[in-house]
Every structure is written in C-alpha cells, then in structure tokens.
Amino acid sequence: MFESTFFAELSKRVGTLLIEVQTDGNELFQGILARVSGDTIVVVPVGTYPVNSNLIYIKIPSINFVKFLPF
C-alpha cells in the first residue's frame, strides 16, 4: 500500500527538486530526481567533485527515506 503511494508522490516531483535518498545499505545519494518507473527511481547526482555524470538507479523497496531539499 505505502509503496504505490510513495511511487505516485515521487512521480509528481520528477525534475523539480533536489533530493537526498538513503537506502537499506546506508548509502546516501543526493541529486535531481530524473525518472520514476516500475520499482526504480533514477537520480542525477549533483554537488560532487569531480563531477559524476553517471545516473544512479535505486530500487524503491530499498529506500529508507527521501528528503526534498531546496535548490
């Protein structure tokens, strides 16, 4: 139940916000939410040097939390 609501909320926010995502593996990612499809989100990383242009694919069930941050 929660997963479908979470998916719908994330889908509304694609491309509009900077997000911070923590996964079950205690990995922390920060970037722009680029896509939500199936059970996966895609994040474009920002704020790292050197610039990492690799997209980050995160399975929705593995997400512990998401913070929506101001630009």
DAURFEN-V862473 format. One line per field, one symbol per residue. phi: phi as a letter, one per 40 degrees, with the letter a starting at -180 (. if undefined). psi: psi as a letter, one per 40 degrees, with the letter a starting at -180 (. if undefined). burial: b if it has 16 or more other C-alpha atoms within 10 Angstrom, else e. A space follows every 10 residues. Layout:
BEGIN
phi=???
psi=???
burial=???
END
This chain:
BEGIN
phi=.cccccdccc ccbdgbbcbb bbbdcfcbbb icccabafbb bbbccbgbbc cbcccbbbcd ccccabbcbc c
psi=dddddddddd ddeheeihih hhidefhhih ahhdihhbfi ihhhiieihi hhehihhhhd eehdihhhii .
burial=eeeeeebeeb bebbeebbbb bbbeeeeebb bbbbbbeeeb bbbbbeeeee eeeeebebeb eebeeeeeee e
END
